[in-house]
Structures are given as C-alpha cells and as structure tokens.
Amino acid sequence: MVRRLLGRPAHAGFRVAVRCPHGAPAVIENAPVDERGRPFPTRDWLVCRALGTAVSRLESAGGVRMLEDDPAMAEALAAAHARHAALHQGHRVAGAGDPRRVKCLHAHLAFALAEGGSPVGDWIMARAEAGWPARCCVEAVA
C-alpha cells in the first residue's frame, strides 16, 4: 500500500505510524538512514494523498509564510522544531532545520499526527481545510 501511495519504492526502511480511519497508511516513520547509509531527510512522511493534496494547496497559497508569521504559533512551532530536531540527532532535515523557518508543512503535519497531535498540526489541518476522505486514498490509486 505504501508503494502505491508513494508511487515508487520507499528509499528507507519504515513502519506505519498512523493509519487513516479506513485502515490504510496515512503517515510512515522512516528509518534514520536510507538504503545507502545517509541520514534520511524526513522521519515522518505524510502518505495519505487526501491530506497531502490539501496541505499542498495551503503551501501554494503561502501557508509556510503564514505559519512563520503567526505570533500565536511561535511557541508551539519552536517546541515542534525542538522535538523534531531531537529525533534526528542534530541533522538538519525537513521540519527540523532552521527553527526560525518552516521548511515543509507536510513534514510538520506528519510529525504532529505521529505524535498524536499538536497545535502546529491543528493549525495546518484547519488552514488546509484538510480531513480524512470519504473514500480511502489507496482505493483511488491504480
């Protein structure tokens, strides 16, 4: 199922961290290194296509800047960066690079979902008008 959702083989070992209400993978947790032994750039990867599409629309509409510029999110964003960075042993990866900048809303949402929720994940879901689809994404993938 993950290969179908990604549209390619995974580049690192992974486990399913979050399943959608339909039982399909929604977030995968990647191994810290890829198949070549290099640090993998994103620990938590959003594979639910419905959520991914909604977040892509938000990013295209300037969502990264909106999150960075939202003073009500500064503390929650700093905490998310710190937690994410700790999981990557200091490697600068998506969601854990420069704590003053947001690199990828997809990575932040995947991380929030894998952690069981966060203010940053709630902000992204609300602004993206994202939600679980009525039909499973895996069924829609040929």
Buried (B, 14 or more C-beta within 10 A) or exposed (E): BBEBBBEEEBBBBBEBBBEBEBEBBBBBBBBBEBEEEEBBBBBBBBBBBBBBEBBBBBBEEEBBEBBEEEEEBEEBBEBBBEBBBEBBEEBEBBBBBEBEEBBBBBBBBBBBBBBEEBBBBBBBBEBBEBEBBEEBBBEEBE
